[in-house]
Amino acid sequence: MFGTKERISVKIKLFSGLDRQAKINHYDPDSGLDLQLSQGARLKKVFKTLGLSKSKSTVCFINGEKAGLNANLKNGDVVFFMKPASGG
């Protein structure tokens, strides 16, 4: 159809309590979430869609590679969000 963007599907994995921040009930980190986005979407769109705050302490990976908010997403990407932990 003219003027419509193709959709892509990405798998989202949330750790360090980010599922609670996104208000996702009964989240299974092994399964993650399947999210449909417009082709050409950037990582910051996932933050907005899930209602996550763009904290400097949140680390993002796409397919195991560290990524910034302006990284482009492709169909089939697996995106991990986590906050660094420390302690001893």
KACOR-V466675 format. One record per run of one state. SS is the DSSP state (alpha for helix, beta for strand, coil for the rest). FROM is the first residue (numbers start at 1). LEN is the number of residues. If there is no record, write none. Layout:
SS FROM LEN
SS FROM LEN
This chain:
coil 1 6
beta 7 8
coil 15 3
alpha 18 4
coil 22 11
beta 33 6
coil 39 3
beta 42 1
alpha 43 8
coil 51 7
beta 58 5
coil 63 2
beta 65 2
coil 67 5
beta 72 1
coil 73 5
beta 78 6
coil 84 5
